[in-house]
Amino acid sequence: MPYTAEISRTNPGCFIFLVDQSASMSDPIGSGETVQQRAQVVSDAINRLLTELSVKCAKEEGVRDYFHVAVIGYGHTQVGSAFTGALAGRDLVPLSEIANSPARLESRTKKVPDGAGGLVETTVQFPVWMDPVTNGGTPMTRALGYADSLVARWVDQHPGGFPPIVLNLTDGESTDGDPTSAAIGLASHATADGPVLLFNLHVSGASGTPVTFPDSESELPDTYSRLLFHMSSVLPSHMRSYAASQGHRVSEATRGFVYNADITSIIEFLDIGTRATELR
C-alpha cells in the first residue's frame, strides 16, 4: 500500500504550505469576540503547527529533522518564502532550524483549566515564524508552479521516502489563470511510496456550514468549489482513519479539501493534513 514509508532523520518528510496573501485575506472571519482577519487566523494556525511539529520531533539531544518545511506566500505579483526573521527568503528548511529560529516570541493570553472545573487566563510565549500579509491578487497558478519546483527537487533527492505534502490555503479564485494544469503537474510527481499529496482549504468569513473532507462534488455550491475539489488528492488511509476519529464522515474517495472553512476547520485541516506515518 502507498503512503507507508517510514519517516526518519535519514528519510525525512516534506511539508509545503502555500498561503494566499491577497488583499481579500484582510477580510474578517469568525463572529462576536472571535472575529479576526483571515490572514491573521491562517498565520496563527501555521505558527502553532510549527511549534507542535517541533515539540513532536524533540528528543533529549534536541529537535530531530524528521521534516523539512516550506511556507510560501502568494499575493499581488509576488510568490516566495513567507518566513520572516533569520529564515527570511528560505524555502525548504530542516525542522531543527525552524525550531531554533523563530522571528520573535509574542506574549499571548490563553485560558487553561484552574483545577476546580473552571478556566483561568495565563500568559504564554507564542513563537512567530510568519506574519499576516495582504496585498493584490491571487497568483495561485504561479504558487503551484513554485511548489512544483520544490517538489521535483525533493523527489529526486528522496526517491523512496514519504511523498511531499502540499497544503494550499486560499480565500479566492486564482487571478493568473486556471490552476488545474499546475495542480495536475504538481500531483504527478511521485516517490516509490506514492504520488505527491495536494490538499486545498478555502477560507471564508461566510456563515454557511463548512464542507469538510467530501468524497464527491454533490455538496459543493459552484464551479470554483468543484475545481478545488478535483485539484485535491484523495486522503491516504491513515489520514482517513484519523479524520474519522475526529468525527468526520469518510470513504475511500474522501479528498483533502475543505470549503467555506471557519477558524475551527482551519485548525482541523492542518492537523489532519499533516498526519504522516510514525516517526523512527
HUZIDA-V701987 format. One record per residue. N is the residue number from 0. RES is the residue in one small letter. SS is DSSP state (H for helix, E for strand, C for the rest). PHI is phi as a letter, one per 20 degrees, with the letter a starting at -180 (none if undefined). D_FIRST is the distance of its C-alpha to the first C-alpha in Angstrom with 2 decimals. Layout:
# HUZIDA-V701987
n: [N N]
res: [RES RES]
ss: [SS SS]
phi: [PHI PHI]
d_first: [D_FIRST D_FIRST]
This chain:
# HUZIDA-V701987
n: [0 1 2 3 4 5 6 7 8 9 10 11 12 13 14 15 16 17 18 19 20 21 22 23 24 25 26 27 28 29 30 31 32 33 34 35 36 37 38 39 40 41 42 43 44 45 46 47 48 49 50 51 52 53 54 55 56 57 58 59 60 61 62 63 64 65 66 67 68 69 70 71 72 73 74 75 76 77 78 79 80 81 82 83 84 85 86 87 88 89 90 91 92 93 94 95 96 97 98 99 100 101 102 103 104 105 106 107 108 109 110 111 112 113 114 115 116 117 118 119 120 121 122 123 124 125 126 127 128 129 130 131 132 133 134 135 136 137 138 139 140 141 142 143 144 145 146 147 148 149 150 151 152 153 154 155 156 157 158 159 160 161 162 163 164 165 166 167 168 169 170 171 172 173 174 175 176 177 178 179 180 181 182 183 184 185 186 187 188 189 190 191 192 193 194 195 196 197 198 199 200 201 202 203 204 205 206 207 208 209 210 211 212 213 214 215 216 217 218 219 220 221 222 223 224 225 226 227 228 229 230 231 232 233 234 235 236 237 238 239 240 241 242 243 244 245 246 247 248 249 250 251 252 253 254 255 256 257 258 259 260 261 262 263 264 265 266 267 268 269 270 271 272 273 274 275 276 277 278 279]
res: [m p y t a e i s r t n p g c f i f l v d q s a s m s d p i g s g e t v q q r a q v v s d a i n r l l t e l s v k c a k e e g v r d y f h v a v i g y g h t q v g s a f t g a l a g r d l v p l s e i a n s p a r l e s r t k k v p d g a g g l v e t t v q f p v w m d p v t n g g t p m t r a l g y a d s l v a r w v d q h p g g f p p i v l n l t d g e s t d g d p t s a a i g l a s h a t a d g p v l l f n l h v s g a s g t p v t f p d s e s e l p d t y s r l l f h m s s v l p s h m r s y a a s q g h r v s e a t r g f v y n a d i t s i i e f l d i g t r a t e l r]
ss: [C C C C C C E C C C C C E E E E E E E E C C H H H H C E E C C H H H C E E H H H H H H H H H H H H H H H H H H H C E E C C E E C C C E E E E E E E E E C C E E E E C C C H H H C C C C C E E H H H H H H C C C E E E E E E E E E E C C C C C E E E E E E E E E E C C C C C C C C C C C H H H H H H H H H H H H H H H H H H C C C C C C C E E E E E E C C C C C C C C C H H H H H H H H C C E E C C E E C E E E E E E E C C C C C C C E E C C C C C C C C C C H H H H H H H H H C C E C C H H H H H H H H H C C C C C C C C C E C E E E E E C H H H H H H H H H H H C C C C C E C]
phi: [none f m c f f d b f e c f e c d c d d d f c f f f f e f f c n b l f e f b f g f f f f f f f f f f f f f f f f f f e e c g e p f e e f c d c c c d e b a l d d c r g d f d m f e g n e e f c g g f f f g e c f f a d d e c e b e c g e n c n d c c e c e c e d f c d c d f c c a m e c f f f f f f f f f g f f f g f f f f e c f d e f f g d d d d d b d b f f d c n f e g f f f f f f f e f b e f e p f g d d d c c e e b d f e f f f e d l f d b e f e e e b f f f f f f g f f e f f f f f f f f f f g f f e n e e c b f d f d f b c d m f e f f f f f f g f f f f d f d f f e c]
d_first: [0.00 3.81 6.76 6.79 9.56 12.77 15.64 18.95 22.31 21.47 18.14 19.03 17.57 19.52 21.01 23.40 25.64 27.72 30.80 33.28 36.73 38.80 42.13 40.86 38.73 42.14 42.34 42.11 39.29 39.83 43.04 46.06 45.92 42.27 42.99 41.71 41.12 37.61 37.29 38.34 35.79 32.91 34.21 34.74 31.18 29.76 32.33 31.43 27.70 28.60 30.71 28.01 25.49 28.32 29.06 25.46 25.31 28.87 29.75 33.21 33.57 32.53 29.60 26.75 25.16 21.58 21.75 23.85 25.11 27.07 29.16 30.51 33.33 34.50 37.84 41.05 40.59 38.72 35.06 34.30 33.66 34.62 35.05 38.67 40.68 39.79 36.40 38.00 36.87 33.74 30.30 27.30 28.79 27.48 27.36 30.18 32.46 31.74 32.49 35.71 36.89 37.26 39.98 41.86 41.83 43.14 44.76 43.21 44.25 41.76 42.39 41.47 42.37 45.95 45.54 47.75 45.44 46.17 45.02 46.82 46.41 45.72 45.35 42.19 41.42 38.80 37.36 37.35 35.50 35.87 38.68 38.91 40.09 41.19 42.67 42.85 40.20 36.40 35.20 31.56 31.01 32.28 30.18 26.94 28.31 29.04 25.49 24.37 26.49 25.15 21.50 22.34 24.06 21.36 18.61 21.19 21.85 18.33 16.27 13.57 13.56 12.03 13.16 16.60 17.28 20.47 22.44 25.46 28.27 31.13 34.02 35.03 34.57 34.21 37.70 36.81 35.44 32.46 29.36 26.98 26.95 26.49 23.51 21.90 22.72 21.29 17.90 17.84 17.40 14.04 12.94 10.68 8.05 8.76 12.13 14.74 15.03 18.55 19.97 23.60 26.22 29.62 32.29 35.30 38.59 38.94 39.54 37.02 34.06 30.87 28.08 25.02 21.37 22.31 20.21 23.07 26.15 28.58 29.62 30.11 33.78 34.13 32.97 32.12 29.78 28.03 27.71 26.00 23.67 22.58 22.29 19.74 15.95 13.99 13.16 9.63 9.35 11.07 13.70 14.30 14.93 17.29 18.97 19.59 21.13 23.43 24.68 22.87 22.13 18.55 16.58 13.38 15.66 16.91 17.56 18.47 22.12 25.34 28.66 32.12 30.87 33.38 33.55 31.42 28.69 28.65 28.08 25.32 23.59 23.64 22.53 19.43 18.65 18.83 16.59 14.28 12.62 15.27 17.89 19.01]
